[in-house]
Amino acid sequence: MIQRIQSLYLGIVCMAMAAFLNVSVWVKVSLDGICTMKPYALILSTDQCIIFPYGCCALYCCYLMGTAVYAIMRHNHRKLQLHLTTHISLLLIILGVGIWMLVNKANAAYLPDGYSSYKIGIFFPFIALVANLLARHHIQKDIQLVDEDSFR
């Protein structure tokens, strides 16, 4: 199960999403305070946490990790794995666009005179997407290899 390269790539998707849940995505600093966006909340310097709609990103990550683990466990059913990786790719694109929209919304609404910067967490959905596309590529190669063997 883990010997297949697509399982390793799907494991990278899980690790990237787990890392994404633990790091900051965006920070804005001004003289009045600091505003930090994590995948589960927007945290202001007044110790106020705004969960909705920022917490939806964390739910997406948990769902993506579960789907990737399920795809790894279904290693003997390649067509289902192909379907699941397509689903994961779509959700990762939606997650990236959603994060970008939430960062723009927070940038306009909080600390208007502050300096904002993206943090390392913004790259983890992209890393997961690349790993997922590589897993999908190798699943397709396996399907072609099995089809060629069945013709012999």
TIRO-2110 file (N, C-alpha, C; in Angstrom, 1 decimal):
// TIRO-2110
0.8, -1.2, 0.0, N, 1, A
0.0, 0.0, 0.0, CA, 1, A
0.9, 1.2, 0.0, C, 1, A
1.8, 1.4, 0.9, N, 2, A
2.7, 2.5, 1.0, CA, 2, A
3.8, 2.5, 0.0, C, 2, A
4.1, 1.3, -0.6, N, 3, A
5.2, 1.2, -1.6, CA, 3, A
4.9, 1.9, -2.9, C, 3, A
3.7, 2.1, -3.2, N, 4, A
3.3, 2.8, -4.4, CA, 4, A
3.6, 4.3, -4.2, C, 4, A
4.2, 4.9, -5.3, N, 5, A
4.6, 6.3, -5.2, CA, 5, A
3.4, 7.2, -5.1, C, 5, A
2.2, 6.9, -5.6, N, 6, A
1.1, 7.7, -5.4, CA, 6, A
0.6, 7.8, -4.0, C, 6, A
0.9, 6.7, -3.2, N, 7, A
0.5, 6.7, -1.8, CA, 7, A
1.5, 7.7, -1.1, C, 7, A
2.7, 7.7, -1.5, N, 8, A
3.6, 8.7, -0.8, CA, 8, A
3.2, 10.1, -1.1, C, 8, A
2.8, 10.4, -2.4, N, 9, A
2.4, 11.7, -2.7, CA, 9, A
1.1, 12.1, -2.0, C, 9, A
0.2, 11.2, -1.8, N, 10, A
-1.0, 11.5, -1.1, CA, 10, A
-0.7, 11.7, 0.4, C, 10, A
0.4, 11.0, 0.9, N, 11, A
0.8, 11.3, 2.3, CA, 11, A
1.4, 12.7, 2.4, C, 11, A
2.1, 13.1, 1.4, N, 12, A
2.5, 14.5, 1.4, CA, 12, A
1.4, 15.5, 1.4, C, 12, A
0.3, 15.2, 0.7, N, 13, A
-0.9, 16.0, 0.8, CA, 13, A
-1.4, 16.1, 2.2, C, 13, A
-1.5, 15.0, 2.9, N, 14, A
-1.9, 15.0, 4.3, CA, 14, A
-1.0, 15.8, 5.2, C, 14, A
0.3, 15.6, 5.0, N, 15, A
1.3, 16.3, 5.8, CA, 15, A
1.3, 17.8, 5.6, C, 15, A
1.1, 18.2, 4.3, N, 16, A
1.0, 19.6, 4.0, CA, 16, A
-0.3, 20.3, 4.6, C, 16, A
-1.4, 19.5, 4.6, N, 17, A
-2.6, 20.1, 5.2, CA, 17, A
-2.5, 20.1, 6.8, C, 17, A
-1.8, 19.1, 7.3, N, 18, A
-1.6, 19.2, 8.8, CA, 18, A
-0.6, 20.3, 9.2, C, 18, A
0.4, 20.6, 8.4, N, 19, A
1.3, 21.7, 8.6, CA, 19, A
0.5, 23.0, 8.4, C, 19, A
-0.3, 23.1, 7.4, N, 20, A
-1.1, 24.3, 7.2, CA, 20, A
-2.0, 24.6, 8.4, C, 20, A
-2.5, 23.7, 9.1, N, 21, A
-3.4, 23.9, 10.2, CA, 21, A
-2.6, 24.6, 11.4, C, 21, A
-1.3, 24.4, 11.4, N, 22, A
-0.5, 24.8, 12.6, CA, 22, A
0.3, 26.1, 12.4, C, 22, A
0.3, 26.7, 11.2, N, 23, A
1.1, 27.9, 10.9, CA, 23, A
0.2, 29.1, 10.6, C, 23, A
0.8, 30.3, 10.6, N, 24, A
0.1, 31.5, 10.2, CA, 24, A
0.1, 31.6, 8.7, C, 24, A
-0.9, 32.2, 8.2, N, 25, A
-1.1, 32.4, 6.7, CA, 25, A
-0.7, 33.9, 6.4, C, 25, A
-1.2, 34.8, 7.3, N, 26, A
-1.0, 36.2, 7.0, CA, 26, A
-0.9, 37.0, 8.3, C, 26, A
-0.1, 38.0, 8.3, N, 27, A
0.0, 38.9, 9.5, CA, 27, A
0.0, 40.3, 9.0, C, 27, A
-0.7, 41.1, 9.8, N, 28, A
-0.7, 42.6, 9.6, CA, 28, A
-0.3, 43.3, 10.9, C, 28, A
0.6, 44.2, 10.8, N, 29, A
1.2, 44.9, 11.9, CA, 29, A
1.0, 46.4, 11.7, C, 29, A
0.6, 47.0, 12.8, N, 30, A
0.5, 48.5, 12.8, CA, 30, A
0.9, 49.0, 14.2, C, 30, A
0.9, 50.3, 14.4, N, 31, A
1.2, 50.8, 15.7, CA, 31, A
0.0, 50.5, 16.7, C, 31, A
-1.2, 50.3, 16.2, N, 32, A
-2.3, 50.0, 17.1, CA, 32, A
-2.3, 48.5, 17.5, C, 32, A
-1.7, 47.6, 16.8, N, 33, A
-1.7, 46.2, 17.2, CA, 33, A
-1.3, 45.3, 16.1, C, 33, A
-1.7, 44.1, 16.3, N, 34, A
-1.3, 43.0, 15.3, CA, 34, A
-2.5, 42.2, 15.0, C, 34, A
-2.6, 41.7, 13.8, N, 35, A
-3.7, 40.9, 13.3, CA, 35, A
-3.1, 39.7, 12.6, C, 35, A
-3.4, 38.5, 13.0, N, 36, A
-2.8, 37.2, 12.5, CA, 36, A
-4.0, 36.4, 12.0, C, 36, A
-3.8, 35.8, 10.7, N, 37, A
-4.8, 34.9, 10.2, CA, 37, A
-4.1, 33.5, 10.2, C, 37, A
-4.8, 32.6, 10.9, N, 38, A
-4.5, 31.2, 10.9, CA, 38, A
-5.6, 30.5, 10.2, C, 38, A
-5.5, 29.2, 9.8, N, 39, A
-6.5, 28.5, 9.0, CA, 39, A
-7.8, 28.4, 9.8, C, 39, A
-7.7, 28.5, 11.2, N, 40, A
-8.9, 28.2, 12.0, CA, 40, A
-9.5, 29.5, 12.5, C, 40, A
-8.8, 30.7, 12.5, N, 41, A
-9.4, 31.9, 13.0, CA, 41, A
-8.5, 33.1, 12.6, C, 41, A
-9.1, 34.3, 12.8, N, 42, A
-8.4, 35.5, 12.7, CA, 42, A
-8.2, 36.0, 14.1, C, 42, A
-7.0, 36.2, 14.5, N, 43, A
-6.6, 36.5, 15.8, CA, 43, A
-6.1, 38.0, 15.9, C, 43, A
-6.8, 38.8, 16.7, N, 44, A
-6.4, 40.2, 16.8, CA, 44, A
-5.6, 40.4, 18.1, C, 44, A
-4.9, 41.5, 18.2, N, 45, A
-4.0, 41.7, 19.3, CA, 45, A
-4.8, 41.9, 20.6, C, 45, A
-6.1, 42.2, 20.5, N, 46, A
-6.9, 42.3, 21.8, CA, 46, A
-7.4, 41.0, 22.3, C, 46, A
-6.7, 39.9, 21.8, N, 47, A
-7.1, 38.5, 22.2, CA, 47, A
-8.5, 38.1, 21.7, C, 47, A
-8.9, 38.8, 20.7, N, 48, A
-10.2, 38.4, 20.1, CA, 48, A
-10.0, 37.5, 19.0, C, 48, A
-10.7, 36.4, 18.9, N, 49, A
-10.6, 35.4, 17.9, CA, 49, A
-11.9, 35.4, 17.1, C, 49, A
-11.8, 35.6, 15.8, N, 50, A
-13.0, 35.5, 14.9, CA, 50, A
-12.9, 34.2, 14.2, C, 50, A
-13.9, 33.3, 14.5, N, 51, A
-13.8, 32.0, 14.0, CA, 51, A
-14.5, 31.9, 12.6, C, 51, A
-15.7, 32.4, 12.5, N, 52, A
-16.4, 32.3, 11.2, CA, 52, A
-16.2, 33.5, 10.4, C, 52, A
-15.9, 33.4, 9.1, N, 53, A
-15.8, 32.3, 8.2, CA, 53, A
-14.4, 31.7, 8.1, C, 53, A
-13.5, 32.1, 8.9, N, 54, A
-12.1, 31.7, 8.8, CA, 54, A
-11.9, 30.2, 9.2, C, 54, A
-12.8, 29.7, 10.1, N, 55, A
-12.7, 28.3, 10.5, CA, 55, A
-13.1, 27.3, 9.4, C, 55, A
-13.8, 27.8, 8.4, N, 56, A
-14.1, 26.9, 7.3, CA, 56, A
-12.9, 26.3, 6.6, C, 56, A
-11.8, 27.1, 6.6, N, 57, A
-10.6, 26.6, 6.0, CA, 57, A
-10.1, 25.4, 6.8, C, 57, A
-10.2, 25.4, 8.1, N, 58, A
-9.7, 24.3, 8.9, CA, 58, A
-10.6, 23.1, 8.6, C, 58, A
-11.9, 23.3, 8.5, N, 59, A
-12.8, 22.1, 8.2, CA, 59, A
-12.4, 21.5, 6.8, C, 59, A
-12.1, 22.4, 5.8, N, 60, A
-11.7, 21.9, 4.5, CA, 60, A
-10.5, 21.1, 4.6, C, 60, A
-9.5, 21.6, 5.4, N, 61, A
-8.2, 20.8, 5.6, CA, 61, A
-8.5, 19.4, 6.2, C, 61, A
-9.3, 19.4, 7.2, N, 62, A
-9.6, 18.1, 7.8, CA, 62, A
-10.3, 17.1, 6.8, C, 62, A
-11.2, 17.7, 6.1, N, 63, A
-11.9, 16.9, 5.1, CA, 63, A
-10.9, 16.4, 4.0, C, 63, A
-10.0, 17.3, 3.6, N, 64, A
-9.0, 16.9, 2.6, CA, 64, A
-8.0, 15.8, 3.1, C, 64, A
-7.6, 15.9, 4.4, N, 65, A
-6.8, 14.9, 4.9, CA, 65, A
-7.5, 13.6, 5.0, C, 65, A
-8.7, 13.6, 5.4, N, 66, A
-9.5, 12.3, 5.5, CA, 66, A
-9.7, 11.7, 4.1, C, 66, A
-9.9, 12.5, 3.1, N, 67, A
-10.1, 12.0, 1.7, CA, 67, A
-8.8, 11.4, 1.2, C, 67, A
-7.7, 12.1, 1.5, N, 68, A
-6.4, 11.6, 1.0, CA, 68, A
-6.0, 10.3, 1.7, C, 68, A
-6.3, 10.1, 3.0, N, 69, A
-6.1, 8.9, 3.7, CA, 69, A
-7.0, 7.8, 3.1, C, 69, A
-8.2, 8.1, 2.9, N, 70, A
-9.1, 7.1, 2.2, CA, 70, A
-8.6, 6.7, 0.9, C, 70, A
-8.1, 7.6, 0.1, N, 71, A
-7.5, 7.3, -1.2, CA, 71, A
-6.3, 6.4, -1.1, C, 71, A
-5.5, 6.6, 0.0, N, 72, A
-4.3, 5.7, 0.2, CA, 72, A
-4.8, 4.3, 0.5, C, 72, A
-5.8, 4.2, 1.4, N, 73, A
-6.3, 2.9, 1.8, CA, 73, A
-7.0, 2.1, 0.7, C, 73, A
-7.5, 2.8, -0.3, N, 74, A
-8.1, 2.2, -1.4, CA, 74, A
-7.1, 2.0, -2.6, C, 74, A
-5.9, 1.6, -2.3, N, 75, A
-4.9, 1.5, -3.3, CA, 75, A
-5.2, 0.4, -4.3, C, 75, A
-6.0, -0.6, -4.0, N, 76, A
-6.3, -1.6, -5.0, CA, 76, A
-7.5, -1.2, -6.0, C, 76, A
-8.0, -0.1, -5.8, N, 77, A
-9.2, 0.4, -6.6, CA, 77, A
-8.7, 1.7, -7.3, C, 77, A
-8.0, 1.6, -8.4, N, 78, A
-7.4, 2.8, -9.0, CA, 78, A
-8.4, 3.8, -9.5, C, 78, A
-9.5, 3.3, -10.1, N, 79, A
-10.5, 4.2, -10.6, CA, 79, A
-11.0, 5.1, -9.5, C, 79, A
-11.3, 4.5, -8.4, N, 80, A
-11.8, 5.3, -7.2, CA, 80, A
-10.7, 6.3, -6.8, C, 80, A
-9.4, 5.8, -6.7, N, 81, A
-8.3, 6.8, -6.4, CA, 81, A
-8.3, 7.9, -7.4, C, 81, A
-8.5, 7.7, -8.6, N, 82, A
-8.5, 8.7, -9.6, CA, 82, A
-9.6, 9.7, -9.4, C, 82, A
-10.7, 9.2, -9.0, N, 83, A
-11.9, 10.1, -8.7, CA, 83, A
-11.6, 10.9, -7.5, C, 83, A
-11.0, 10.3, -6.5, N, 84, A
-10.8, 11.0, -5.2, CA, 84, A
-9.7, 12.1, -5.4, C, 84, A
-8.7, 11.8, -6.2, N, 85, A
-7.6, 12.8, -6.4, CA, 85, A
-8.2, 14.0, -7.2, C, 85, A
-9.1, 13.7, -8.1, N, 86, A
-9.8, 14.8, -8.9, CA, 86, A
-10.5, 15.7, -7.9, C, 86, A
-11.2, 15.0, -7.0, N, 87, A
-12.0, 15.7, -5.9, CA, 87, A
-11.1, 16.6, -5.0, C, 87, A
-10.0, 16.0, -4.6, N, 88, A
-9.0, 16.7, -3.8, CA, 88, A
-8.4, 17.9, -4.5, C, 88, A
-8.1, 17.7, -5.8, N, 89, A
-7.6, 18.9, -6.6, CA, 89, A
-8.6, 20.0, -6.6, C, 89, A
-9.8, 19.7, -6.9, N, 90, A
-10.8, 20.8, -6.9, CA, 90, A
-11.0, 21.5, -5.6, C, 90, A
-11.0, 20.7, -4.5, N, 91, A
-11.1, 21.3, -3.2, CA, 91, A
-9.9, 22.1, -2.8, C, 91, A
-8.7, 21.7, -3.2, N, 92, A
-7.5, 22.5, -2.9, CA, 92, A
-7.5, 23.8, -3.7, C, 92, A
-8.0, 23.8, -4.9, N, 93, A
-8.1, 25.1, -5.6, CA, 93, A
-9.1, 26.0, -5.0, C, 93, A
-10.3, 25.4, -4.5, N, 94, A
-11.3, 26.2, -3.8, CA, 94, A
-10.7, 26.8, -2.5, C, 94, A
-9.9, 25.9, -1.8, N, 95, A
-9.3, 26.4, -0.6, CA, 95, A
-8.3, 27.5, -0.8, C, 95, A
-7.5, 27.4, -1.9, N, 96, A
-6.6, 28.5, -2.2, CA, 96, A
-7.3, 29.8, -2.5, C, 96, A
-8.3, 29.7, -3.3, N, 97, A
-9.1, 30.9, -3.7, CA, 97, A
-9.8, 31.5, -2.4, C, 97, A
-10.3, 30.6, -1.6, N, 98, A
-11.0, 31.1, -0.4, CA, 98, A
-10.1, 31.8, 0.6, C, 98, A
-8.9, 31.3, 0.7, N, 99, A
-7.9, 31.9, 1.6, CA, 99, A
-7.5, 33.3, 1.0, C, 99, A
-7.3, 33.3, -0.3, N, 100, A
-6.9, 34.6, -0.9, CA, 100, A
-8.1, 35.6, -0.6, C, 100, A
-9.3, 35.2, -0.8, N, 101, A
-10.4, 36.1, -0.6, CA, 101, A
-10.5, 36.6, 0.9, C, 101, A
-10.3, 35.6, 1.8, N, 102, A
-10.4, 36.0, 3.3, CA, 102, A
-9.2, 36.9, 3.7, C, 102, A
-8.1, 36.7, 3.1, N, 103, A
-6.9, 37.6, 3.4, CA, 103, A
-7.2, 39.0, 2.9, C, 103, A
-7.8, 39.1, 1.7, N, 104, A
-8.1, 40.4, 1.1, CA, 104, A
-9.2, 41.1, 1.9, C, 104, A
-10.2, 40.3, 2.4, N, 105, A
-11.2, 40.9, 3.2, CA, 105, A
-10.7, 41.4, 4.6, C, 105, A
-9.8, 40.6, 5.2, N, 106, A
-9.2, 41.0, 6.5, CA, 106, A
-8.2, 42.2, 6.3, C, 106, A
-7.5, 42.2, 5.2, N, 107, A
-6.6, 43.3, 4.9, CA, 107, A
-7.3, 44.6, 4.8, C, 107, A
-8.5, 44.6, 4.2, N, 108, A
-9.3, 45.9, 4.1, CA, 108, A
-10.0, 46.3, 5.3, C, 108, A
-10.4, 45.3, 6.2, N, 109, A
-11.2, 45.6, 7.3, CA, 109, A
-10.4, 45.9, 8.6, C, 109, A
-9.3, 45.3, 8.8, N, 110, A
-8.6, 45.5, 10.1, CA, 110, A
-7.2, 46.2, 9.9, C, 110, A
-7.0, 47.1, 10.8, N, 111, A
-5.7, 47.9, 10.8, CA, 111, A
-5.4, 48.5, 9.5, C, 111, A
-6.2, 49.5, 9.0, N, 112, A
-6.0, 50.0, 7.7, CA, 112, A
-4.7, 50.7, 7.4, C, 112, A
-4.0, 51.1, 8.5, N, 113, A
-2.7, 51.8, 8.3, CA, 113, A
-1.5, 50.9, 8.5, C, 113, A
-1.8, 49.6, 8.6, N, 114, A
-0.7, 48.6, 9.0, CA, 114, A
0.0, 48.1, 7.7, C, 114, A
1.0, 47.3, 8.0, N, 115, A
1.8, 46.7, 7.0, CA, 115, A
1.5, 45.2, 7.0, C, 115, A
1.1, 44.6, 5.9, N, 116, A
0.7, 43.2, 5.9, CA, 116, A
1.7, 42.4, 5.1, C, 116, A
1.8, 41.1, 5.5, N, 117, A
2.7, 40.2, 4.8, CA, 117, A
2.2, 38.8, 4.9, C, 117, A
2.4, 38.0, 3.8, N, 118, A
2.1, 36.6, 3.8, CA, 118, A
3.1, 35.8, 4.5, C, 118, A
2.7, 34.7, 5.2, N, 119, A
3.6, 33.9, 5.9, CA, 119, A
3.8, 32.5, 5.1, C, 119, A
4.5, 31.6, 5.6, N, 120, A
4.8, 30.4, 5.0, CA, 120, A
3.6, 29.5, 4.8, C, 120, A
2.6, 29.7, 5.6, N, 121, A
1.4, 28.9, 5.5, CA, 121, A
0.6, 29.0, 4.2, C, 121, A
0.8, 30.1, 3.5, N, 122, A
0.1, 30.3, 2.3, CA, 122, A
0.6, 29.4, 1.2, C, 122, A
1.8, 28.8, 1.3, N, 123, A
2.3, 27.9, 0.3, CA, 123, A
1.9, 26.4, 0.5, C, 123, A
1.4, 26.0, 1.7, N, 124, A
1.1, 24.6, 1.9, CA, 124, A
-0.1, 24.1, 1.0, C, 124, A
-1.1, 24.9, 0.8, N, 125, A
-2.1, 24.3, -0.2, CA, 125, A
-1.6, 24.1, -1.6, C, 125, A
-0.7, 25.0, -2.0, N, 126, A
0.0, 24.8, -3.3, CA, 126, A
0.9, 23.6, -3.3, C, 126, A
1.6, 23.3, -2.3, N, 127, A
2.4, 22.1, -2.2, CA, 127, A
1.5, 20.9, -2.2, C, 127, A
0.4, 20.9, -1.5, N, 128, A
-0.5, 19.8, -1.5, CA, 128, A
-1.1, 19.6, -2.9, C, 128, A
-1.4, 20.7, -3.6, N, 129, A
-1.9, 20.5, -4.9, CA, 129, A
-0.9, 19.9, -5.9, C, 129, A
0.3, 20.3, -5.8, N, 130, A
1.3, 19.7, -6.7, CA, 130, A
1.5, 18.3, -6.4, C, 130, A
1.6, 17.9, -5.1, N, 131, A
1.7, 16.5, -4.7, CA, 131, A
0.5, 15.7, -5.2, C, 131, A
-0.7, 16.3, -5.1, N, 132, A
-1.9, 15.6, -5.5, CA, 132, A
-1.9, 15.4, -7.0, C, 132, A
-1.4, 16.3, -7.8, N, 133, A
-1.4, 16.2, -9.2, CA, 133, A
-0.3, 15.1, -9.6, C, 133, A
0.8, 15.0, -8.9, N, 134, A
1.7, 14.0, -9.1, CA, 134, A
1.2, 12.6, -8.8, C, 134, A
0.4, 12.5, -7.7, N, 135, A
-0.2, 11.3, -7.4, CA, 135, A
-1.2, 10.8, -8.4, C, 135, A
-2.0, 11.8, -8.9, N, 136, A
-2.9, 11.5, -10.0, CA, 136, A
-2.2, 11.0, -11.2, C, 136, A
-1.1, 11.6, -11.6, N, 137, A
-0.3, 11.2, -12.8, CA, 137, A
0.1, 9.8, -12.6, C, 137, A
0.6, 9.4, -11.4, N, 138, A
1.1, 8.0, -11.2, CA, 138, A
0.0, 7.0, -11.2, C, 138, A
-1.2, 7.4, -10.7, N, 139, A
-2.4, 6.5, -10.7, CA, 139, A
-2.8, 6.3, -12.2, C, 139, A
-2.7, 7.3, -13.0, N, 140, A
-3.1, 7.1, -14.4, CA, 140, A
-2.0, 6.2, -15.1, C, 140, A
-0.8, 6.3, -14.7, N, 141, A
0.3, 5.5, -15.3, CA, 141, A
0.0, 4.0, -14.9, C, 141, A
-0.4, 3.8, -13.6, N, 142, A
-0.7, 2.4, -13.1, CA, 142, A
-1.9, 1.8, -13.9, C, 142, A
-2.9, 2.7, -14.2, N, 143, A
-4.1, 2.2, -14.9, CA, 143, A
-3.7, 1.8, -16.3, C, 143, A
-2.8, 2.6, -17.0, N, 144, A
-2.4, 2.3, -18.3, CA, 144, A
-1.5, 1.0, -18.3, C, 144, A
-0.7, 0.8, -17.3, N, 145, A
0.1, -0.4, -17.2, CA, 145, A
-0.7, -1.6, -17.0, C, 145, A
-1.7, -1.6, -16.2, N, 146, A
-2.6, -2.7, -15.9, CA, 146, A
-3.4, -3.0, -17.2, C, 146, A
-3.9, -2.0, -17.9, N, 147, A
-4.6, -2.2, -19.2, CA, 147, A
-3.7, -2.8, -20.2, C, 147, A
-2.4, -2.4, -20.3, N, 148, A
-1.5, -3.0, -21.3, CA, 148, A
-1.2, -4.5, -20.9, C, 148, A
-1.1, -4.8, -19.6, N, 149, A
-0.9, -6.2, -19.2, CA, 149, A
-2.1, -7.1, -19.5, C, 149, A
-3.3, -6.5, -19.4, N, 150, A
-4.5, -7.3, -19.7, CA, 150, A
-4.7, -7.6, -21.2, C, 150, A
-4.0, -6.8, -22.1, N, 151, A
-4.1, -7.1, -23.5, CA, 151, A
-3.2, -8.2, -23.9, C, 151, A
-2.2, -8.5, -23.2, N, 152, A
-1.3, -9.6, -23.6, CA, 152, A
-1.8, -11.0, -23.4, C, 152, A
END
